[in-house]
Amino acid sequence: MHWSFYVRTNISGVVWWIEFLNNPLSDNIKEIVKFEPSIGEAVDMFNTVSKDPKTQELMRMREEGERNYISAMLCAEQRGIQLGKQEGIQLGERRSRIETARTMIAENIPIETVAKCTGLSVSELRELGMP
């Protein structure tokens, strides 16, 4: 759609900023600036920044830092998920061994045999209230 449609229908704001962010040098921006002075200020700043080598390097470093931070957060998230899965599996295995031990005790199997079969120690079984 042509930008005059947005101006005539009074649609502005976010749509105009999206256009600026997508292509700050487009001809549409020149028209939008007439109606949204803050975008004109952004265009001026963009033009200033894009010409200064020191500012360009600072922007590049900032973007690199942001990418590194996001990458580190994604790695940490994946590691957390992996650790959570491992802990969940271990907890489930322990619960299964305890349930097996309870079943074996209910069948009057000696506690030493239960310990040997489940991998739980006699003291652990006793702490769980098994005779």
Protein Blocks (a to p, Z undefined) as FASTA:
>chain_A
ZZklmmmnopghjlmmmmmmmommbmklmmmmmmmmklmmmmmmmmmmmmmmklmmmmmm
mmmmmmmmmmmmmmmmmmmmmmmmmmmmmmmmmmmmmmmmmmmmmnopafklmmmmnopa
fklmmmnopZZ
